[in-house]
Amino acid sequence: MPDLGDTPGYGWPGQQVSTVPSSVRQDMSSPVATAFKDGVLDSLGLTASERHNLFRKSDRARDMYEAATSEKIAMIQFWRRSTHQAAEANGLERIERQQWMHNLSLLREHMQYDFQNYQDDLA
């Protein structure tokens, strides 16, 4: 089971969380084996090679599902990191703009003071 980190909706940081309940995961673990146990495959009259192919296809489908789930988890983590980085960048830009505006205001005050001094000197 992959470590989902602190991906939203998937538990606390470092917590191993399954996206599928264990009862469902057990049922999904081998649908062909369950069907075989219930006699469904026997009633189909499949040959040994056909049964083997059916089991192999079931395993392939399960592997594809697990790979797709891992890809989705990776995409969610990437999206979360990207939005977090964008939020941090926006916060830093806002702070820089505030500092720049403050410095600009100080410059204006100094220029007004200097201008007033020049006017007083000329008068």
N, C-alpha and C positions, 0 to 999 in steps of 0.2 A: 504494500500500500504506500503510495507516495506521501511525503511530508508536505502538507499544504501550507505550512508556515502560518502567517496571519492573514490569509486570504479572507476577504469578507464573507461571512456566512458559512465558513468552514471550520470554526473553532478558534482556539487560542493559539498563540505563536508556538510552533514546535509540536503541536498536538497532532497525532495521527488520527485522521477522521475518515471513515468510509462514506462514500457518497451513496452507497447502496446498502440497505439494511441487511443484516446477516441472514435472516430467514429467506429473503429474496435471493441473496447471493448463493445460498446453498441450493435453492431451487434452480437457479440459472447455471450452476456449476457444470451440470451435465444433463441437459434436456434429453439427449439421445439415450444416455444410460437409464434415465428414469423411464423413458418410453420402452426401452428394452426390458427393464425390470417388470413393467406392467403388462408385458406380452404384446405390445403394439407392433413392435418390429417382427415378432414371430408371425403375427397374422398377415404381414405384408409379403411374406415368402421371399425375403431378400437373400441373396447369396452371401457368402462370407466376404467376398471382395466388395460387394455393394454396401454391406454393413461397415466394413473398414472405411470406405469412402465417406459414408455418412458420418461416422465418428470423426474422421479427419476434417470434414467440412465444419462440423460443430466446433471442433477445437480452433479452426481457423477463424470462425465467426467470433468466438470468445476472445481470441488474441486481437482481432481487429477492434472489438469493443473496448478492450483494455487500452489499446494504443490510442484510440480516439478520446477516451476519457483522460488519459495522460496529456494529450495535446490540448484538450479543453482546460485542464488545470494549469498548464503552462501559459496558455493565452490569458487566463484570468489573472495569474500572478504578474504577467507582463503588463497587462492593462492597469493593474493596481499600482505597480511601480511607476509606470508612466504618468498616471494621474497624480501620484504623490510628488513626483519630481516637478511636474508642471505647477502644482500648488506651491511648492517650495520656491520655485523660480518666480512665480507671481508675487509671493510674499517678499522676496529679496528685492525685486524690481520696485515694489511699492515703497519699501524702506529707502531705497536709493533715491527714488523720486522725492520723497519727503525731505531727505537730507539735502538734495539739490535745491529744492524750493526754499528751504530754510537758509541755505548759503546765499541764494539769490536775494532773499529778503534782507539778509545782513549786508550784502553788497549795496543794495539800494539805499539802506539807511546810512551807510558810510558815504555814499556818493551825495546824498542830500546834505549830510553834515558838512562835507568838504565844500559843496556848492554854497552853503550858507556862510561858511568861513570866508570864501572868496568874495562873496557879496559884501560881507562886513568889512573886509580889507579894502575893497574899492570905495566904500562909502565914507 
